[in-house]
Structures are given as structure tokens and as C-alpha cells.
């Protein structure tokens, strides 16, 4: 799967290439975890952004992203932010990556040219133990101009979210 020259940042196993990797298709940080499971005719990659694709000192970046493809008909990029309780900052990070990080755009464009449809759904997820009311969440989505899937109350005792569910 095309990752625009960032093969060194693809998760292979725990800690390789980065401590955010929790296996080939999962991210974990401070008890927050998300994974991507694959079914037949699906492909996927977990790509570490923070500390691998993005090597600068800026704090406005997401932890990683998943590239997911189903046959030749569907492609999806899922930005992942693993966050403590500052959900508004998580929105800022996602917005910054989507709008100001040329590396992200390069990855999306390379994925568009990967065999199959050239249409790519762009999704974002915040995995957090923070809490917002529905009106507060909607206000942030309206303020930043995109929808984000919340995974709140994420801790070691809750079911790990499967990112493939976001690309239906």
C-alpha cells in the first residue's frame, strides 16, 4: 500500500518503528488504544505521524493515521488523536494536520493513486477519557468545519475501538 515514501513509519510490531505502535494495525498511548481489523479483500496500514512522519517540535499534530482499502471500491484515511481530556486541543491538532501539513496531503494523494477508486474518504477520531456534552461536541465540529468520531471514556477496561467501523 502506498505511503508516499514513509515506509519507515509503518507499524510492524510493538515499538517498531515507534512506541505508539501496538502491533501492526494498532496505536496505543497512556491507556488509549485504537486498532484496525481487516476482513477479506481489505488492506490496511497504521502510519505513525507524531515523531516519525512529523519530526519537528510543533505540538500541533496527530499521533497517527490508518489507510484502509476495501477491494477496488472504497478507500479511507483515518486521522487518530489519542488525547487525555483536552478535546478542544485535539480538534485543533486534527484541523492543523488536515490543513497545514504537506506530508499529510502527500500521503492522501499517494493513496488516491493506489489501485482502485481515486475517491478517498477522510475521517478523524479522538480517543479520549475526556467528556463533552453533545452540544459542546457539535459546537467544536461547526467551529472547525469537520466531523470527528468521539471515542470517550477510553481506558484499559473498555472495548478497543475498531477504526474500520468509521469507514462505512
DSSP file (Angstrom, degrees, kcal/mol; ACC not computed):
  #  RESIDUE AA STRUCTURE BP1 BP2  ACC     N-H-->O    O-->H-N    N-H-->O    O-->H-N    TCO  KAPPA ALPHA  PHI   PSI    X-CA   Y-CA   Z-CA
    1    1 A X              0   0    0      0, 0.0     2,-0.3     0, 0.0   110,-0.1   0.000 360.0 360.0 360.0 137.5    0.0    0.0    0.0
    2    2 A X        +     0   0    0    108,-0.2   112,-0.1     1,-0.1   111,-0.0  -0.501 360.0 169.7 -73.3 124.4    1.4    3.4   -0.9
    3    3 A X    >   -     0   0    0     -2,-0.3     3,-1.5   107,-0.1    -1,-0.1  -0.001  54.7-109.2-122.3  26.5    2.5    5.5    2.0
    4    4 A X  T 3  S-     0   0    0      1,-0.3    -2,-0.1   103,-0.2   103,-0.1   0.808  79.1 -46.8  55.9  38.2    4.2    8.3   -0.1
    5    5 A X  T 3  S+     0   0    0      1,-0.1     3,-0.3   102,-0.1    -1,-0.3   0.572 112.8 112.2  84.9   8.3    7.8    7.3    0.9
    6    6 A X    X   +     0   0    0     -3,-1.5     3,-2.2     1,-0.2     4,-0.2  -0.131  26.0 132.2-105.4  36.7    7.1    7.0    4.6
    7    7 A X  G >   +     0   0    0      1,-0.3     3,-1.6     2,-0.2    -1,-0.2   0.822  66.2  64.9 -57.0 -32.6    7.6    3.2    4.8
    8    8 A X  G 3  S+     0   0    0     -3,-0.3    -1,-0.3     1,-0.3     9,-0.1   0.679  99.3  55.0 -64.5 -16.0    9.9    3.7    7.9
    9    9 A X  G <  S+     0   0    0     -3,-2.2    39,-2.8    -6,-0.1     2,-0.4   0.333  79.8 112.0-101.3   5.4    6.8    5.0    9.7
   10   10 A X  B <  S-A   47   0A   0     -3,-1.6    37,-0.2    37,-0.2     2,-0.2  -0.666  73.8-116.7 -81.7 129.8    4.6    2.0    9.1
   11   11 A X        +     0   0    0     35,-2.8    35,-0.3    -2,-0.4     6,-0.3  -0.443  42.2 163.0 -65.0 134.9    3.8    0.0   12.3
   12   12 A X        -     0   0    0      4,-2.3    12,-0.3     1,-0.6     2,-0.3   0.655  65.3 -22.2-119.1 -43.6    5.1   -3.5   12.1
   13   13 A X  B >  S-F   16   0B   0      3,-1.4     3,-1.7    10,-0.3    -1,-0.6  -0.912  98.0 -43.7-156.3 177.7    5.1   -4.7   15.7
   14   14 A X  T 3  S-     0   0    0     -2,-0.3     8,-0.2     1,-0.3     5,-0.1  -0.311 126.0  -1.7 -55.9 127.1    5.1   -3.1   19.1
   15   15 A X  T 3  S+     0   0    0      6,-1.2     2,-0.6     3,-0.7    -1,-0.3   0.262  96.9 137.3  75.4  -6.9    7.6   -0.3   19.3
   16   16 A X  B <  S-F   13   0B   0     -3,-1.7    -4,-2.3     1,-0.3    -3,-1.4  -0.941  87.0  -5.3-111.8 113.9    8.8   -0.7   15.7
   17   17 A X  S    S+     0   0    0     -2,-0.6     2,-0.3    -6,-0.3    -1,-0.3  -0.991 144.6   1.7 -91.5  -0.6    9.1    2.0   14.3
   18   18 A X    >   -     0   0    0     -9,-0.1     3,-1.6     1,-0.0    -3,-0.7  -0.976  64.4-112.3-150.9 154.8    7.7    3.9   17.3
   19   19 A X  T 3  S+     0   0    0     -2,-0.3     9,-0.1     1,-0.3    -3,-0.1   0.646 110.3  69.9 -66.5 -14.7    6.3    3.4   20.8
   20   20 A X  T 3  S+     0   0    0     30,-0.2     8,-2.3    -5,-0.1    -1,-0.3   0.757  79.8  95.0 -71.4 -23.5    2.8    4.4   19.6
   21   21 A X  B <   -G   27   0C   0     -3,-1.6    -6,-1.2     6,-0.2     6,-0.2  -0.505  48.8-179.6 -72.4 132.6    2.6    1.2   17.6
   22   22 A X  S    S-     0   0    0      4,-2.6     3,-0.2     1,-0.4     2,-0.2  -0.566  70.0 -39.1-127.1  65.7    0.8   -1.7   19.4
   23   23 A X  S >  S-     0   0    0      1,-0.2     3,-0.7    -2,-0.1    -1,-0.4  -0.536  95.3 -52.6 101.2-175.0    1.1   -4.3   16.8
   24   24 A X  T 3  S+     0   0    0    -12,-0.3    22,-0.6     1,-0.2   -13,-0.2   0.829 134.8  24.1 -68.9 -34.0    0.9   -4.0   13.0
   25   25 A X  T 3  S+     0   0    0     -3,-0.2    11,-2.6    20,-0.1     2,-0.3  -0.255 106.7  80.9-131.3  46.4   -2.5   -2.2   13.0
   26   26 A X  E <   - H   0  35C   0     -3,-0.7    -4,-2.6     9,-0.2     2,-0.4  -0.997  51.1-154.3-152.4 148.1   -3.0   -0.5   16.4
   27   27 A X  E     +GH  21  34C   0      7,-2.6     7,-2.1    -2,-0.3     2,-0.3  -0.946  16.8 177.6-118.8 144.5   -2.0    2.6   18.2
   28   28 A X  E     + H   0  33C   0     -8,-2.3     2,-0.3    -2,-0.4     5,-0.2  -0.992   8.2 161.7-147.2 140.2   -1.7    3.0   22.0
   29   29 A X  E >  S- H   0  32C   0      3,-2.4     3,-2.4    -2,-0.3    -9,-0.1  -0.889  71.5 -15.5-158.0 127.4   -0.7    5.8   24.3
   30   30 A X  T 3  S-     0   0    0     -2,-0.3     3,-0.1     1,-0.3    53,-0.0   0.851 129.1 -46.8  48.7  44.4   -1.4    6.3   28.0
   31   31 A X  T 3  S+     0   0    0      1,-0.3     2,-0.4   124,-0.1    -1,-0.3   0.358 113.1 116.6  83.7  -5.7   -4.1    3.7   28.1
   32   32 A X  E <   +H   29   0C   0     -3,-2.4    -3,-2.4    95,-0.1     2,-0.3  -0.823  41.1 173.9 -96.5 134.8   -5.9    4.9   25.0
   33   33 A X  E     +H   28   0C   0     -2,-0.4   128,-0.7    -5,-0.2     2,-0.3  -0.995  18.1 175.6-145.1 146.0   -6.0    2.5   22.1
   34   34 A X  E     -Hi  27 161C   0     -7,-2.1    -7,-2.6    -2,-0.3     2,-0.3  -0.986  11.6-172.8-145.0 146.2   -7.5    2.0   18.7
   35   35 A X  E     -Hi  26 162C   0    126,-2.5   128,-3.7    -2,-0.3     2,-0.5  -0.874  20.0-135.0-135.2 167.9   -7.0   -0.7   16.1
   36   36 A X        -     0   0    0    -11,-2.6     2,-0.4    -2,-0.3   126,-0.1  -0.989  19.7-165.3-124.0 119.3   -7.8   -1.6   12.6
   37   37 A X        -     0   0    0     -2,-0.5     2,-0.4   -11,-0.0   127,-0.1  -0.819  10.4-145.3-103.2 148.7   -9.1   -5.1   11.8
   38   38 A X        -     0   0    0     -2,-0.4     2,-0.2     4,-0.1     3,-0.1  -0.882   9.7-164.5-116.1 143.8   -9.2   -6.4    8.3
   39   39 A X    >   -     0   0    0     -2,-0.4     3,-1.5     1,-0.2     0, 0.0  -0.590  50.7 -54.8-110.4 178.7  -11.7   -8.7    6.6
   40   40 A X  T 3  S+     0   0    0      1,-0.3    -1,-0.2    -2,-0.2     3,-0.1  -0.238 126.1  18.1 -58.7 145.1  -11.2  -10.5    3.3
   41   41 A X  T 3  S+     0   0    0      1,-0.2    30,-3.1    29,-0.1     2,-0.4   0.670 102.7 116.1  65.0  21.6  -10.4   -8.2    0.3
   42   42 A X  E <   - B   0  70A   0     -3,-1.5     2,-0.3    28,-0.2    -1,-0.2  -0.905  44.1-167.7-117.3 149.4   -9.3   -5.4    2.7
   43   43 A X  E     + B   0  69A   0     26,-2.6    26,-2.5    -2,-0.4     2,-0.3  -0.946  11.0 174.6-128.5 151.9   -5.9   -3.9    3.1
   44   44 A X  E     - B   0  68A   0     -2,-0.3     2,-0.3    24,-0.2    24,-0.2  -0.997  15.4-167.5-158.0 157.5   -4.7   -1.5    5.8
   45   45 A X  E     - B   0  67A   0     22,-2.0    22,-2.3    -2,-0.3     2,-0.5  -0.995  14.7-146.4-143.5 140.8   -1.7    0.3    7.2
   46   46 A X  E     - B   0  66A   0    -22,-0.6   -35,-2.8    -2,-0.3     2,-0.5  -0.961  22.5-168.6-105.7 124.4   -1.0    2.1   10.5
   47   47 A X  E     -AB  10  65A   0     18,-3.0    18,-2.0    -2,-0.5     2,-0.5  -0.963  16.6-135.8-121.7 121.7    1.3    5.0    9.9
   48   48 A X  E   > + B   0  64A   0    -39,-2.8     5,-1.4    -2,-0.5    16,-0.3  -0.627  25.9 172.2 -77.9 123.5    2.9    6.9   12.8
   49   49 A X  T > > +     0   0    0     14,-2.4     5,-3.2    -2,-0.5     3,-1.5   0.889  58.5  72.2 -92.7 -56.1    2.7   10.7   12.3
   50   50 A X  B 3 5S-j   54   0D   0     13,-1.4   -30,-0.2    12,-0.5     5,-0.1  -0.489 119.5  -0.4 -70.3 111.0    4.0   12.1   15.6
   51   51 A X  T 3 5S+     0   0    0      3,-2.2    -1,-0.3    -2,-0.6     4,-0.2   0.394 137.3  47.1  93.4  -2.9    7.7   11.5   15.8
   52   52 A X  T < 5S+     0   0    0     -3,-1.5    -3,-0.2     2,-0.3    -2,-0.1   0.519 121.7  19.8-130.4 -72.7    8.1    9.8   12.5
   53   53 A X  T   <S+     0   0    0     -5,-1.4     2,-0.8     1,-0.2    -4,-0.2   0.951 133.7  45.2 -64.8 -47.7    6.3   11.4    9.5
   54   54 A X  B   < +j   50   0D   0     -5,-3.2    -3,-2.2     1,-0.1    -2,-0.3  -0.867  67.8 166.4 -97.1 109.0    6.3   14.7   11.5
   55   55 A X        +     0   0    0     -2,-0.8    -1,-0.1    -4,-0.2    -5,-0.1   0.347  41.1 102.3-105.4   4.5    9.8   15.1   13.1
   56   56 A X  S    S-     0   0    0      1,-0.1    -5,-0.2     2,-0.0    -2,-0.0  -0.206  80.8-112.0 -83.8 178.8    9.5   18.7   14.1
   57   57 A X  S    S+     0   0    0     -2,-0.0    -1,-0.1    -6,-0.0    -3,-0.0   0.411  72.1 125.2 -92.3   0.2    8.9   20.1   17.6
   58   58 A X        -     0   0    0      1,-0.1    -2,-0.0     2,-0.1    -4,-0.0  -0.330  52.0-152.0 -61.5 141.9    5.5   21.5   16.8
   59   59 A X  S    S+     0   0    0      1,-0.1     2,-1.6    -9,-0.0    -1,-0.1   0.515  73.8  93.6 -91.7  -5.6    2.8   20.2   19.2
   60   60 A X        +     0   0    0     36,-0.1     2,-0.3    32,-0.0    -1,-0.1  -0.618  64.4  98.7 -92.1  80.8    0.0   20.6   16.7
   61   61 A X        -     0   0    0     -2,-1.6     2,-0.2    35,-0.1    33,-0.1  -0.985  66.4-116.2-158.0 156.3    0.0   17.1   15.2
   62   62 A X        -     0   0    0     -2,-0.3   -12,-0.5    31,-0.2    19,-0.2  -0.522  26.3-119.8 -91.5 162.9   -1.9   13.9   15.5
   63   63 A X  S    S-     0   0    0     17,-1.1   -14,-2.4   -14,-0.2   -13,-1.4   0.930  74.9 -44.0 -69.7 -45.7   -0.5   10.6   16.6
   64   64 A X  E     -BC  48  80A   0     16,-1.6    16,-3.0   -16,-0.3     2,-0.3  -0.913  47.1-124.2-164.7-172.9   -1.1    8.6   13.5
   65   65 A X  E     -BC  47  79A   0    -18,-2.0   -18,-3.0    -2,-0.3     2,-0.4  -0.991  11.7-137.6-151.2 154.4   -3.4    7.5   10.7
   66   66 A X  E     -BC  46  78A   0     12,-2.0    12,-2.5    -2,-0.3     2,-0.5  -0.916   8.3-155.9-108.7 139.0   -4.8    4.4    9.2
   67   67 A X  E     -BC  45  77A   0    -22,-2.3   -22,-2.0    -2,-0.4     2,-0.4  -0.979  21.0-178.4-108.1 128.1   -5.1    3.8    5.5
   68   68 A X  E     -BC  44  76A   0      8,-2.6     8,-2.6    -2,-0.5     2,-0.4  -0.991   8.5-177.8-133.2 136.1   -7.9    1.3    4.7
   69   69 A X  E     -BC  43  75A   0    -26,-2.5   -26,-2.6    -2,-0.4     2,-0.6  -0.999  12.1-161.8-137.2 133.8   -8.9   -0.1    1.4
   70   70 A X  E >>  -BC  42  74A   0      4,-2.6     4,-1.5    -2,-0.4     3,-1.3  -0.946  61.2 -61.9-115.7 110.1  -11.8   -2.5    0.5
   71   71 A X  T 34 S-     0   0    0    -30,-3.1   -28,-0.1    -2,-0.6   -30,-0.0  -0.212  96.1 -47.5  52.6-138.2  -11.4   -4.1   -2.9
   72   72 A X  T 34 S+     0   0    0     44,-0.1    45,-1.3     1,-0.1    -1,-0.2   0.308 131.0  68.0-106.5   7.5  -11.4   -1.5   -5.6
   73   73 A X  T <4 S+     0   0    0     -3,-1.3     2,-0.4     1,-0.2    -2,-0.2   0.645  94.9  38.1-105.8 -15.6  -14.4    0.3   -4.4
   74   74 A X  E  <  +C   70   0A   0     -4,-1.5    -4,-2.6    43,-0.1     2,-0.3  -0.991  48.0 174.7-147.3 135.2  -13.6    2.0   -1.2
   75   75 A X  E     -C   69   0A   0     44,-0.4    46,-2.4    -2,-0.4     2,-0.3  -0.991   9.4-177.7-135.0 144.7  -10.6    3.9    0.4
   76   76 A X  E     -Cd  68 121A   0     -8,-2.6    -8,-2.6    -2,-0.3     2,-0.5  -0.996  16.3-159.4-146.8 136.6  -10.5    5.7    3.7
   77   77 A X  E     -Cd  67 122A   0     44,-3.0    46,-3.3    -2,-0.3     2,-0.5  -0.973  15.0-166.3-111.7 128.2   -7.9    7.7    5.6
   78   78 A X  E     -Cd  66 123A   0    -12,-2.5   -12,-2.0    -2,-0.5     2,-0.3  -0.936   8.7-151.2-122.1 109.2   -8.5    8.0    9.4
   79   79 A X  E     -Cd  65 124A   0     44,-2.7    46,-2.3    -2,-0.5     2,-0.5  -0.596  17.1-153.0 -73.9 137.7   -6.5   10.5   11.4
   80   80 A X  E     -Cd  64 125A   0    -16,-3.0   -16,-1.6    -2,-0.3   -17,-1.1  -0.960  16.8-178.4-120.6 125.9   -6.1    9.4   15.0
   81   81 A X  E     - d   0 126A   0     44,-2.2    46,-2.7    -2,-0.5     2,-0.7  -0.982  10.3-161.8-121.4 119.3   -5.6   11.6   18.0
   82   82 A X  E     + d   0 127A   0     -2,-0.5     2,-0.3    44,-0.2    46,-0.2  -0.897  27.5 175.0 -98.2 114.0   -5.1    9.9   21.4
   83   83 A X  E     - d   0 128A   0     44,-3.0    46,-0.7    -2,-0.7    47,-0.3  -0.915  35.3-143.4-131.8 145.7   -5.9   12.6   24.0
   84   84 A X  S    S-     0   0    0     -2,-0.3    45,-1.6    44,-0.2    46,-0.7   0.892  76.1 -50.2 -66.0-100.2   -6.2   12.9   27.7
   85   85 A X  S    S+     0   0    0     44,-0.2     2,-1.9    43,-0.1    46,-0.3   0.544 108.3  97.7-120.8 -11.0   -9.0   15.3   28.5
   86   86 A X     >  +     0   0    0      1,-0.2     4,-1.4    44,-0.1     3,-0.2  -0.537  40.4 163.8 -85.5  78.9   -8.3   18.4   26.3
   87   87 A X  H  >  +     0   0    0     -2,-1.9     4,-2.0     1,-0.2    -1,-0.2   0.839  69.9  59.6 -68.3 -34.4  -10.7   17.6   23.5
   88   88 A X  H  > S+     0   0    0      1,-0.2     4,-1.9    -3,-0.2    -1,-0.2   0.909 104.9  50.4 -61.4 -39.6  -10.7   21.1   22.1
   89   89 A X  H  > S+     0   0    0      1,-0.2     4,-2.4     2,-0.2    -1,-0.2   0.871 105.6  57.0 -64.8 -35.3   -6.9   20.9   21.6
   90   90 A X  H  X S+     0   0    0     -4,-1.4     4,-2.3     2,-0.2    -1,-0.2   0.907 105.4  50.5 -61.0 -41.6   -7.5   17.5   19.8
   91   91 A X  H  X S+     0   0    0     -4,-2.0     4,-2.8     1,-0.2     5,-0.2   0.922 109.4  51.4 -60.5 -43.5   -9.8   19.3   17.3
   92   92 A X  H  X S+     0   0    0     -4,-1.9     4,-2.6     1,-0.2    -2,-0.2   0.906 109.4  50.5 -60.0 -41.9   -7.1   21.9   16.8
   93   93 A X  H  X S+     0   0    0     -4,-2.4     4,-2.4     2,-0.2   -31,-0.2   0.931 112.0  45.9 -63.2 -46.0   -4.5   19.2   16.1
   94   94 A X  H  X S+     0   0    0     -4,-2.3     4,-2.7     1,-0.2     5,-0.2   0.933 113.4  49.5 -62.6 -46.3   -6.7   17.5   13.6
   95   95 A X  H  X S+     0   0    0     -4,-2.8     4,-2.3     1,-0.2     5,-0.2   0.909 111.4  49.6 -59.9 -42.7   -7.5   20.7   11.8
   96   96 A X  H  X S+     0   0    0     -4,-2.6     4,-3.0    -5,-0.2     5,-0.4   0.930 112.0  47.1 -63.9 -45.5   -3.9   21.7   11.7
   97   97 A X  H  X S+     0   0    0     -4,-2.4     4,-1.2     1,-0.2     8,-0.2   0.944 114.4  47.2 -61.5 -47.7   -2.8   18.4   10.2
   98   98 A X  H  < S+     0   0    0     -4,-2.7    -1,-0.2    -5,-0.2    -2,-0.2   0.877 126.1  27.4 -61.9 -38.8   -5.6   18.4    7.6
   99   99 A X  H  < S+     0   0    0     -4,-2.3    -2,-0.2    -5,-0.2    -1,-0.2   0.680 130.6  28.1-100.6 -19.1   -5.0   22.0    6.5
  100  100 A X  H  < S+     0   0    0     -4,-3.0     2,-0.8    -5,-0.2    -3,-0.2   0.424  91.1  90.0-128.7   0.0   -1.3   22.8    7.1
  101  101 A X    >X  -     0   0    0     -4,-1.2     4,-1.7    -5,-0.4     3,-0.6  -0.854  47.6-169.6-106.6 105.4    0.7   19.6    6.9
  102  102 A X  H 3> S+     0   0    0     -2,-0.8     4,-2.5     1,-0.2    -1,-0.2   0.811  87.3  62.6 -62.0 -27.8    2.0   19.0    3.4
  103  103 A X  H 3> S+     0   0    0      2,-0.2     4,-2.1     1,-0.2    -1,-0.2   0.910 102.8  49.5 -62.8 -40.7    3.1   15.5    4.5
  104  104 A X  H <> S+     0   0    0     -3,-0.6     4,-2.5     2,-0.2    -2,-0.2   0.945 111.7  47.5 -62.3 -48.2   -0.5   14.5    5.2
  105  105 A X  H  X S+     0   0    0     -4,-1.7     4,-2.8     1,-0.2    -2,-0.2   0.888 110.1  53.9 -60.6 -38.8   -1.7   15.8    1.8
  106  106 A X  H  X S+     0   0    0     -4,-2.5     4,-2.3     2,-0.2    -1,-0.2   0.905 109.3  47.9 -61.9 -42.5    1.2   13.9    0.1
  107  107 A X  H  X S+     0   0    0     -4,-2.1     4,-2.2     2,-0.2    -2,-0.2   0.922 112.7  48.3 -65.0 -44.7    0.1   10.7    1.9
  108  108 A X  H  X S+     0   0    0     -4,-2.5     4,-2.1     1,-0.2    -2,-0.2   0.923 112.6  48.5 -62.2 -44.6   -3.6   11.2    0.9
  109  109 A X  H  X S+     0   0    0     -4,-2.8     4,-1.4     1,-0.2    -1,-0.2   0.897 111.2  49.7 -64.7 -39.9   -2.7   12.0   -2.7
  110  110 A X  H  X S+     0   0    0     -4,-2.3     4,-0.6     1,-0.2    -1,-0.2   0.890 110.2  51.3 -64.4 -38.2   -0.4    8.9   -3.0
  111  111 A X  H >< S+     0   0    0     -4,-2.2     3,-0.8     1,-0.2    -2,-0.2   0.864 104.0  58.0 -67.4 -36.0   -3.2    6.8   -1.5
  112  112 A X  H 3< S+     0   0    0     -4,-2.1    -1,-0.2     1,-0.2    -2,-0.2   0.874 106.8  48.8 -59.0 -37.1   -5.6    8.2   -4.2
  113  113 A X  H 3< S+     0   0    0     -4,-1.4    -1,-0.2    -5,-0.1    -2,-0.2   0.574  86.4 107.4 -83.3  -8.7   -3.3    6.9   -6.9
  114  114 A X  S << S-     0   0    0     -3,-0.8    -3,-0.0    -4,-0.6     0, 0.0  -0.427  93.0 -75.1 -64.4 144.9   -3.1    3.4   -5.3
  115  115 A X  S    S+     0   0    0     -2,-0.1     2,-0.3     3,-0.0    -1,-0.1  -0.049 102.3  40.4 -49.2 140.9   -5.1    0.9   -7.4
  116  116 A X  S    S-     0   0    0     -3,-0.1   -43,-0.2   -43,-0.1   -44,-0.1  -0.757 106.2  -4.4 116.1-165.5   -8.8    1.1   -7.0
  117  117 A X        -     0   0    0    -45,-1.3    -3,-0.1    -2,-0.3   -44,-0.1  -0.216  53.0-141.9 -59.7 148.9  -11.1    4.1   -6.8
  118  118 A X  S    S+     0   0    0     -5,-0.1     2,-0.5     2,-0.0    -1,-0.1   0.505  74.7 101.0 -90.1  -4.4   -9.5    7.5   -6.6
  119  119 A X        -     0   0    0    -46,-0.1     2,-0.5    -7,-0.0   -44,-0.4  -0.693  54.5-170.7 -82.6 128.1  -12.1    8.7   -4.1
  120  120 A X        -     0   0    0     -2,-0.5     2,-0.4   -46,-0.1   -44,-0.2  -0.978  16.3-142.0-123.5 122.6  -10.7    8.7   -0.5
  121  121 A X  E     -d   76   0A   0    -46,-2.4   -44,-3.0    -2,-0.5     2,-0.6  -0.670  16.2-150.4 -76.3 132.5  -12.9    9.3    2.5
  122  122 A X  E     +d   77   0A   0     -2,-0.4     2,-0.3   -46,-0.2   -44,-0.2  -0.940  24.0 169.8-109.3 119.6  -11.1   11.4    5.1
  123  123 A X  E     -d   78   0A   0    -46,-3.3   -44,-2.7    -2,-0.6     2,-0.3  -0.775  17.6-156.5-122.6 165.1  -12.2   10.7    8.7
  124  124 A X  E     -d   79   0A   0     23,-0.3    25,-2.6    -2,-0.3     2,-0.4  -0.995   4.9-168.3-143.5 147.3  -10.9   11.6   12.1
  125  125 A X  E     -de  80 149A   0    -46,-2.3   -44,-2.2    -2,-0.3     2,-0.5  -0.998   9.6-156.0-136.9 139.3  -11.2   10.0   15.5
  126  126 A X  E     -de  81 150A   0     23,-2.1    25,-2.7    -2,-0.4     2,-0.6  -0.973   7.2-163.8-114.5 118.8  -10.4   11.3   19.0
  127  127 A X  E     +de  82 151A   0    -46,-2.7   -44,-3.0    -2,-0.5     2,-0.3  -0.914  33.4 144.4-101.5 116.8   -9.8    8.6   21.6
  128  128 A X  E     -d   83   0A   0     23,-2.8    26,-1.9    -2,-0.6    25,-0.3  -0.954  59.1-138.9-150.0 159.7  -10.0   10.2   25.0
  129  129 A X  S    S+     0   0    0    -45,-1.6   -44,-0.2   -46,-0.7   -45,-0.1   0.175  76.5 107.9-104.8  14.6  -11.1    9.9   28.6
  130  130 A X        -     0   0    0    -46,-0.7    23,-0.6   -47,-0.3     2,-0.4  -0.256  61.8-135.7 -80.0 174.7  -12.5   13.4   28.5
  131  131 A X        +     0   0    0    -46,-0.3     2,-0.3    21,-0.1   -44,-0.1  -0.997  23.9 168.5-140.3 133.2  -16.1   14.3   28.4
  132  132 A X        -     0   0    0     -2,-0.4     2,-0.1   -45,-0.0    20,-0.0  -0.981  33.9-116.5-135.5 149.9  -18.2   16.8   26.4
  133  133 A X     >  -     0   0    0     -2,-0.3     4,-2.4     1,-0.1     5,-0.2  -0.418  35.8-106.5 -75.1 162.3  -21.9   17.2   26.0
  134  134 A X  H  > S+     0   0    0      1,-0.2     4,-2.7     2,-0.2     5,-0.2   0.918 121.7  51.4 -57.3 -45.5  -23.4   16.6   22.6
  135  135 A X  H  > S+     0   0    0      1,-0.2     4,-2.2     2,-0.2    -1,-0.2   0.894 109.9  49.7 -61.1 -37.6  -23.9   20.4   22.1
  136  136 A X  H  > S+     0   0    0      2,-0.2     4,-1.9     1,-0.2    -1,-0.2   0.911 112.1  48.5 -64.5 -41.2  -20.3   21.1   23.1
  137  137 A X  H  X S+     0   0    0     -4,-2.4     4,-2.3     2,-0.2    -2,-0.2   0.937 111.7  48.3 -63.8 -47.9  -19.1   18.5   20.6
  138  138 A X  H  X S+     0   0    0     -4,-2.7     4,-2.7     1,-0.2     5,-0.2   0.881 108.0  56.0 -61.4 -39.1  -21.3   19.9   17.8
  139  139 A X  H  X S+     0   0    0     -4,-2.2     4,-2.5    -5,-0.2    -1,-0.2   0.914 108.7  46.8 -59.9 -43.6  -20.0   23.4   18.5
  140  140 A X  H  X S+     0   0    0     -4,-1.9     4,-2.4     2,-0.2     5,-0.2   0.906 111.3  51.4 -65.5 -41.5  -16.4   22.2   18.0
  141  141 A X  H  X>S+     0   0    0     -4,-2.3     4,-1.8     1,-0.2     5,-1.0   0.922 113.4  44.9 -61.7 -42.8  -17.3   20.4   14.8
  142  142 A X  H  <5S+     0   0    0     -4,-2.7    -2,-0.2     2,-0.2    -1,-0.2   0.898 112.2  52.2 -67.0 -40.0  -19.0   23.5   13.5
  143  143 A X  H  <5S+     0   0    0     -4,-2.5    -2,-0.2    -5,-0.2    -1,-0.2   0.899 119.2  34.5 -62.3 -42.2  -16.1   25.8   14.6
  144  144 A X  H  <5S-     0   0    0     -4,-2.4    -1,-0.2     2,-0.2    -2,-0.2   0.609 105.7-125.6 -94.2 -13.0  -13.5   23.6   12.9
  145  145 A X  T  <5S+     0   0    0     -4,-1.8     2,-0.3    -5,-0.2    -3,-0.2   0.722  74.1  80.6  81.5  21.6  -15.6   22.6    9.9
  146  146 A X  S   <S-     0   0    0     -5,-1.0     2,-0.3    -6,-0.2    -2,-0.2  -0.987  73.9-111.3-152.9 160.0  -15.4   18.8   10.0
  147  147 A X        -     0   0    0     -2,-0.3     2,-0.4    -3,-0.1   -23,-0.3  -0.717  27.0-166.7 -94.7 143.0  -16.9   15.9   11.8
  148  148 A X        -     0   0    0     -2,-0.3     2,-0.6   -25,-0.1   -23,-0.2  -0.989  20.1-129.8-128.9 137.5  -14.9   13.8   14.3
  149  149 A X  E     -e  125   0A   0    -25,-2.6   -23,-2.1    -2,-0.4     2,-0.4  -0.768  27.4-143.8 -85.2 122.1  -15.9   10.5   15.7
  150  150 A X  E     -e  126   0A   0     -2,-0.6     2,-0.4   -25,-0.2   -23,-0.2  -0.696  19.5-174.4 -87.9 138.0  -15.5   10.6   19.5
  151  151 A X  E     +e  127   0A   0    -25,-2.7   -23,-2.8    -2,-0.4     3,-0.4  -0.842  25.5 176.4-123.1  91.2  -14.3    7.5   21.5
  152  152 A X        +     0   0    0     -2,-0.4   -23,-0.2     1,-0.2     3,-0.1  -0.521  53.0  33.7 -98.7 163.9  -14.8    8.8   25.0
  153  153 A X  S    S+     0   0    0    -23,-0.6     2,-0.6   -25,-0.3   -24,-0.3   0.857  76.9 170.4  60.0  37.3  -14.2    7.0   28.3
  154  154 A X        +     0   0    0    -26,-1.9     2,-0.3    -3,-0.4    -1,-0.2  -0.699  11.8 134.0 -81.7 119.9  -11.4    5.1   26.8
  155  155 A X  S >  S-     0   0    0     -2,-0.6     3,-1.5    -3,-0.1  -122,-0.1  -0.893  70.5 -77.8-151.4-176.6   -9.4    3.1   29.4
  156  156 A X  T 3  S+     0   0    0     -2,-0.3     4,-0.1     1,-0.3    -2,-0.0   0.682 124.5  52.5 -64.1 -18.2   -8.0   -0.3   30.0
  157  157 A X  T 3  S+     0   0    0      2,-0.1    -1,-0.3     0, 0.0     2,-0.2   0.547  93.6  86.1 -96.7  -6.9  -11.4   -1.8   30.8
  158  158 A X  S <  S-     0   0    0     -3,-1.5     2,-0.1     1,-0.1    -4,-0.0  -0.587  89.5 -90.9 -95.7 157.8  -13.3   -0.7   27.7
  159  159 A X        -     0   0    0     -2,-0.2     2,-0.4     1,-0.1    -1,-0.1  -0.367  45.3-112.6 -61.3 137.4  -13.6   -2.4   24.4
  160  160 A X        -     0   0    0     -4,-0.1  -126,-0.2     1,-0.1     2,-0.1  -0.611  34.1-118.0 -76.1 129.2  -10.9   -1.2   21.9
  161  161 A X  E     -i   34   0C   0   -128,-0.7  -126,-2.5    -2,-0.4     2,-0.6  -0.416  17.0-138.5 -69.7 139.1  -12.4    0.7   19.0
  162  162 A X  E >   -i   35   0C   0   -128,-0.2     3,-1.6     1,-0.1     4,-0.2  -0.898   5.0-153.9-100.2 116.1  -12.1   -0.7   15.5
  163  163 A X  G >  S+     0   0    0   -128,-3.7     3,-1.9    -2,-0.6     4,-0.3   0.741  87.8  73.1 -63.4 -24.8  -11.2    2.1   13.1
  164  164 A X  G >  S+     0   0    0   -129,-0.3     3,-1.3     1,-0.3    -1,-0.3   0.793  85.4  67.7 -62.8 -24.6  -12.7    0.1   10.1
  165  165 A X  G X  S+     0   0    0     -3,-1.6     3,-0.7     1,-0.2    -1,-0.3   0.720  91.8  61.9 -65.1 -20.1  -16.2    0.9   11.6
  166  166 A X  G <  S+     0   0    0     -3,-1.9    -1,-0.2    -4,-0.2    -2,-0.2   0.631  95.2  61.3 -79.8 -14.3  -15.6    4.6   10.8
  167  167 A X  G <         0   0    0     -3,-1.3    -1,-0.2    -4,-0.3    -2,-0.1   0.063 360.0 360.0-105.2  24.4  -15.3    3.9    7.0
  168  168 A X    <         0   0    0     -3,-0.7    -1,-0.2     0, 0.0    -2,-0.1   0.499 360.0 360.0 -72.7 360.0  -18.8    2.5    6.3
